[in-house]
Amino acid sequence: MRCLQVKRAEMVEVTNSDMWVGDLEAGGGKVAATDEPPATMGPALAASVVMGLIFGAVMDLGKVTNPIVIREQFIFQRFIMFKMFLSAAGTSAFCFAVLSKTAPRKFEAAREAFFPGLVQKGFLSVVIGPVLLGAGMALAGACPGMVLIQCGGGVTSGPVTLAGGFLGAIVFAFVQPYLVGVMGVCKIEKHKAEDFKILSKVPFFYLAMGVCAACFAIIAIFEVYFPWNSGAPGDVVRKEWKQWAWTAELPWFAEPWVNTLPPALMGLGVGFNQIPCVLFCADSIGSSTAYMTLSSQWLGLNKAAQEKMAHWEGYRVGVGNWWQAVYVLAAVLGAFISSWSTGTFNVAKPVKEWEAFLGGFIMIFGSRFGSGCTSGHGLSGMGLLAVKSIVAVPFMFAGGIVTGFIYQAVDPAGYTGFAYTHQGE
């Protein structure tokens, strides 16, 4: 009934009816359907180290990885995460637009490498997966990429969230064959924005530039009403704990332009990582695939397990897998250097251990089910105008918002109050 087809580093399960049952995604050993030579290991890993250091440093300096910042984003009491996300997404779109003109072959290779893991995913998959991802983010106060920054920045719940995430990846790898049918429900036939007739004659460059402009226009509006430096030491406005009200943006320990920089500015650093990723890795940035790569290494000791778990084995080797693993590991070091040098290491208050572990499990399982995380879908997918990513992102935020509002309503002290003392953060 089932056979294996192997092409280069790619392993994809197929059936006699040629039904797709794999789940390879951006990275993953895929080979783009272009004549552009594939990425080579040395330059790709070197670029990954640099990208990871930048990613870790700018995320730490933006203070977006503080668990309370993430939790309060979902109940609209802070907008640091939202601004940084939009900045990174808009910058990603800008970079892709420029690369589509200046390095078209490399850009097309990277863009085509993004889609194989999503082609056969249905609407149900890119709704349920992101909803789970968002719920896990609200619970853990982290996301697949941010948790590495928390580990580097000394947030004590970070390693617990990371452990839960690895368990989520392992469990998904074991149950993936039984979820194939569900993941393919409600197919979305159109994959790129240009596949829609109304946009078919608009060049990618202009569509991506439009996404960039929209992202930064929204940031500008939010900055007017929710200034990034509100709540700074000496400011007449201080961040206070109120169950349903925005009071300020910055954490209590944040000093603008000293140990904290504008989230919109730091988002540029994340987004510009797309340039070396395309040029040297023939891919676009993401984080959750690294969990599959690192957790699959034991398969190298068991040939029978490799054959039985071809889906998981597909993440074990190859530049398309390892560049992302190196990228997230380097981010830990980048965050450590940033937090230690600015005196913010081990300052942010952690969430409870059970919240961290369960949240980590849910968000990684969800990201694998939906073939993307906040970086893969939110930054790369939106910038590449992938239809399923554009669908996934709102549901990711919806999952976090619903979880956050329910938790805050039931136990406000547990969801946000834990980070405050005597009405001051």
C-alpha positions in Angstrom: 0.0 0.0 0.0 2.7 2.5 0.9 6.1 3.0 -0.7 8.9 5.5 -0.3 10.2 7.9 -2.9 13.6 9.5 -2.1 15.0 12.4 -4.1 18.3 13.9 -2.9 17.7 14.5 0.9 13.9 14.5 0.6 11.8 11.7 1.9 8.1 11.9 1.1 5.6 9.1 1.8 3.1 8.3 -1.0 0.3 5.8 -1.5 -0.7 3.8 -4.5 -3.3 6.5 -5.3 -0.4 9.1 -5.2 -2.0 10.8 -2.3 0.5 13.0 -0.5 1.1 12.1 3.1 4.3 13.8 3.9 4.8 17.0 5.9 8.1 18.4 4.8 8.2 22.2 4.9 10.5 25.2 4.5 14.0 23.8 5.0 13.4 20.2 5.5 15.7 18.8 2.7 13.4 19.9 -0.1 14.8 20.8 -3.4 13.2 23.7 -5.2 11.9 23.1 -8.7 14.3 25.6 -10.3 17.7 25.4 -11.9 19.4 27.3 -9.1 22.1 25.2 -7.5 21.2 24.1 -4.0 22.7 25.6 -0.9 26.0 24.3 0.3 26.6 23.3 3.9 29.5 25.6 4.8 28.2 29.0 3.7 24.7 28.1 4.9 25.8 27.3 8.4 28.1 30.3 8.6 25.2 32.5 7.5 23.0 30.8 10.0 25.3 31.6 12.9 25.3 35.3 12.0 21.6 35.4 11.5 21.0 33.6 14.8 23.2 36.0 16.7 21.3 39.0 15.2 18.0 37.4 15.9 18.8 36.6 19.5 20.2 40.1 20.2 17.4 42.2 18.5 14.7 40.1 20.1 16.2 40.5 23.5 16.7 44.3 23.0 13.1 44.7 21.9 12.0 43.0 25.2 9.4 41.1 23.1 10.4 37.8 24.7 9.5 38.8 28.2 6.6 36.3 29.1 4.4 39.1 30.5 4.8 41.1 27.3 3.6 38.2 25.2 0.7 37.4 27.6 -0.5 40.9 27.7 -0.3 41.3 24.0 -3.1 38.7 23.7 -5.4 40.7 26.0 -4.5 44.1 24.3 -2.6 45.5 27.3 0.7 45.8 25.5 1.6 46.0 21.8 5.4 45.5 21.8 5.0 42.0 20.2 2.5 43.2 17.6 4.8 46.1 16.5 7.8 44.0 16.3 5.9 41.2 14.4 4.6 43.7 11.9 8.0 45.3 11.5 9.7 41.9 10.9 6.9 40.8 8.5 6.9 44.1 6.6 10.7 44.1 6.3 10.6 40.4 5.1 8.2 41.4 2.4 10.5 44.3 1.4 13.5 42.0 1.3 11.7 39.5 -0.9 10.5 42.2 -3.2 14.0 43.5 -3.6 15.5 40.1 -4.0 12.9 39.2 -6.7 14.5 42.0 -8.8 18.1 41.7 -7.8 18.6 38.0 -7.4 15.5 36.5 -9.1 16.8 32.9 -9.5 17.8 32.7 -5.8 14.6 34.3 -4.7 12.5 31.9 -6.8 14.4 28.9 -5.5 13.8 30.1 -1.9 10.1 30.8 -2.6 9.5 27.5 -4.2 11.3 25.8 -1.3 8.6 27.2 1.0 5.6 25.5 -0.5 6.1 21.7 -0.6 5.1 21.3 3.0 1.9 23.3 2.5 0.7 22.1 -0.9 -1.4 19.3 0.4 -2.3 20.8 3.8 -6.0 21.7 3.9 -7.9 24.6 5.4 -8.5 22.6 8.6 -4.8 22.1 9.1 -3.8 25.8 8.7 -6.6 26.7 11.2 -6.3 24.1 13.9 -2.5 24.1 14.0 -2.1 27.9 14.3 -4.9 28.1 16.9 -3.0 25.5 19.0 0.2 27.5 18.4 -1.4 30.7 19.7 -3.0 29.0 22.7 0.4 27.6 23.6 2.0 31.0 23.2 -0.5 32.6 25.6 0.1 29.8 28.2 3.9 29.7 28.0 4.4 33.4 27.3 6.7 32.3 24.4 6.7 31.1 20.8 8.9 28.5 19.0 11.6 31.1 18.3 11.2 33.3 21.4 11.7 30.4 23.8 15.3 30.2 22.6 15.8 33.9 23.4 14.3 33.3 26.8 16.8 30.6 27.5 19.7 32.9 26.4 18.2 35.8 28.4 18.0 33.8 31.7 14.2 33.6 31.8 13.9 30.5 34.1 10.7 29.2 32.4 12.4 29.1 29.0 14.2 25.8 29.4 10.9 24.2 30.7 9.0 25.6 27.7 11.8 24.2 25.4 11.5 20.8 27.0 7.7 20.8 26.4 8.3 21.9 22.8 10.7 19.0 22.1 8.1 16.6 23.6 5.5 18.1 21.3 7.8 17.6 18.3 8.4 13.9 19.3 4.8 13.2 19.9 3.9 14.7 16.5 6.5 12.6 14.8 4.9 9.5 16.2 1.3 10.4 15.5 1.8 12.1 12.1 1.0 9.1 10.0 -2.4 8.9 11.7 -3.2 12.6 11.1 -2.6 12.7 7.4 -6.2 12.5 6.5 -7.2 15.2 8.9 -4.4 17.5 7.7 -5.6 17.3 4.2 -9.3 18.2 4.8 -10.7 21.2 2.9 -8.0 21.7 0.3 -7.0 25.2 -0.7 -6.1 25.0 -4.3 -4.5 28.4 -4.6 -1.0 28.7 -3.1 0.2 32.2 -3.9 -1.6 35.5 -3.9 -0.9 35.8 -7.7 -3.0 32.7 -8.2 -6.1 34.7 -7.7 -7.4 36.2 -10.9 -7.8 39.7 -9.5 -4.1 39.8 -8.6 -2.7 37.6 -11.4 -1.4 40.6 -13.4 0.2 42.4 -10.5 3.9 41.6 -10.2 5.1 40.1 -7.0 7.3 43.1 -6.4 4.4 45.5 -6.1 2.3 43.1 -4.0 5.1 42.5 -1.5 5.8 46.3 -1.3 2.1 46.8 -0.6 2.3 44.3 2.3 5.4 46.2 3.6 3.7 49.6 3.4 0.6 48.3 5.2 2.6 46.8 8.0 4.5 50.0 8.7 1.4 52.1 8.4 -0.3 50.1 11.1 2.8 50.4 13.3 2.7 54.2 12.9 -0.9 54.3 14.0 -0.2 52.1 17.1 2.8 54.3 18.0 0.6 57.3 18.2 -1.8 55.7 20.7 0.6 53.3 22.4 4.1 54.8 22.4 6.9 52.2 22.7 8.7 54.1 25.4 5.7 54.7 27.7 6.4 53.5 31.2 10.1 54.3 31.1 11.8 55.4 34.4 10.9 59.0 35.1 7.8 58.9 32.8 4.7 60.2 34.4 2.9 57.1 33.0 4.0 53.8 34.7 3.0 50.3 33.8 0.4 49.2 36.4 -1.6 46.1 36.8 -5.2 46.6 35.7 -7.2 43.6 34.7 -8.6 45.0 31.4 -6.8 48.3 30.7 -3.7 49.4 28.8 -1.5 51.6 31.0 2.0 51.6 29.3 4.3 49.5 27.2 7.7 48.9 28.8 8.5 46.3 31.5 9.6 47.9 34.8 13.3 47.2 34.1 13.4 48.6 30.6 15.3 51.8 29.9 14.8 53.3 26.4 18.0 53.5 24.4 19.9 52.0 27.3 18.9 48.3 27.6 15.8 48.5 25.3 15.3 49.6 21.8 12.1 50.3 19.8 10.3 47.1 18.8 9.7 48.4 15.3 13.4 49.1 14.8 14.4 45.7 16.2 11.9 44.1 13.8 14.0 45.4 11.0 16.9 43.3 12.2 14.7 40.1 12.2 13.3 40.9 8.7 16.6 41.7 7.1 17.8 38.2 8.0 15.8 37.1 5.0 18.5 38.3 2.7 21.3 36.0 3.8 18.8 33.2 4.3 17.7 33.4 0.6 21.2 34.0 -0.7 23.1 31.4 1.3 20.5 28.9 2.6 18.1 29.0 -0.4 15.3 29.3 2.1 13.3 31.7 4.3 13.6 32.0 8.0 11.7 29.8 10.4 12.1 28.1 13.8 9.9 25.1 14.4 11.6 22.8 11.9 14.6 22.9 14.2 12.7 21.0 16.8 12.1 18.2 14.4 15.8 18.2 13.3 17.3 18.1 16.7 14.8 15.6 18.1 15.3 13.2 15.1 19.0 12.6 15.6 18.6 9.4 17.5 17.2 7.8 14.3 20.8 7.7 13.0 21.4 4.8 15.5 18.5 2.7 14.2 18.1 1.8 10.5 14.7 0.2 11.1 13.4 3.2 12.8 14.6 5.4 9.9 12.6 3.3 7.5 9.5 3.1 9.7 9.5 6.9 10.5 10.4 8.3 7.1 8.7 11.6 7.9 10.8 12.3 10.9 13.9 10.9 9.2 13.4 13.5 6.5 14.5 16.2 9.0 17.6 14.5 10.3 20.2 15.5 7.8 20.9 17.9 5.0 21.6 21.6 4.8 17.9 22.4 4.5 17.4 21.1 8.0 20.6 22.0 9.8 20.8 25.6 8.8 17.7 26.3 10.9 18.9 24.2 13.8 22.2 26.2 13.9 20.2 29.5 13.5 18.1 28.9 16.6 21.0 27.7 18.7 23.1 30.7 17.7 20.1 32.8 18.8 20.5 31.6 22.4 24.1 33.0 22.4 22.9 36.2 20.8 20.3 36.7 23.5 22.8 35.9 26.2 25.3 38.4 25.0 22.7 41.1 24.7 21.0 40.5 28.1 24.3 40.1 30.0 25.8 43.2 28.5 22.7 45.3 29.2 22.2 44.0 32.7 18.8 42.4 32.0 19.9 38.7 32.3 17.5 36.7 34.5 15.4 39.8 35.3 12.1 38.9 33.6 9.6 37.0 35.7 8.8 33.5 34.5 5.5 31.7 34.2 4.7 28.7 36.2 6.5 25.5 35.3 3.4 23.6 34.3 2.2 26.5 32.1 5.6 26.6 30.5 5.8 22.9 29.8 2.2 22.5 28.6 2.4 25.7 26.5 5.6 24.6 24.9 4.1 21.2 24.0 0.9 22.7 22.5 2.7 25.4 20.5 5.2 23.0 18.8 2.6 20.3 18.2 0.4 23.0 16.7 3.1 24.5 14.6 3.9 21.1 13.1 0.3 20.3 12.5 -0.1 23.6 10.6 3.4 23.4 9.0 4.6 26.7 10.3 5.2 29.0 13.3 5.3 32.7 14.0 8.5 32.9 11.9 7.6 30.4 9.2 4.0 31.5 8.5 4.0 35.0 10.0 7.3 36.4 8.6 8.3 34.3 5.7 4.9 33.0 4.5 3.2 36.4 4.6 6.2 38.0 3.0 6.2 35.4 0.2 2.4 35.9 -0.2 1.6 32.3 0.6 -2.2 32.0 0.8 -2.2 29.4 3.6 0.1 31.5 5.7 -2.1 34.5 5.3 -5.0 32.3 6.5 -2.9 30.9 9.4 -1.6 34.1 11.0 -5.0 35.5 12.1 -6.0 32.1 13.6 -2.7 32.0 15.4 -3.5 35.3 17.1 -7.1 34.2 17.6 -5.9 31.1 19.5 -3.8 33.3 21.8 -6.4 36.0 22.3 -9.2 33.5 23.2 -6.8 31.6 25.6 -5.5 34.9 27.1 -9.0 36.4 27.7 -10.3 33.2 29.3 -7.3 32.8 31.6 -7.4 36.5 32.5 -11.1 36.3 33.3 -10.8 33.1 35.4 -7.5 33.9 37.2 -6.2 37.4 36.5 -3.5 37.1 39.2 -2.2 33.9 37.5 -2.2 35.2 33.9 -0.8 38.7 34.4 -0.7 39.6 38.1 2.2 37.3 38.8 4.5 39.9 37.1 3.5 42.8 39.3 4.2 43.9 42.8 2.3 46.5 44.8 0.4 47.7 41.7 3.7 48.3 40.0 5.4 45.9 37.6 
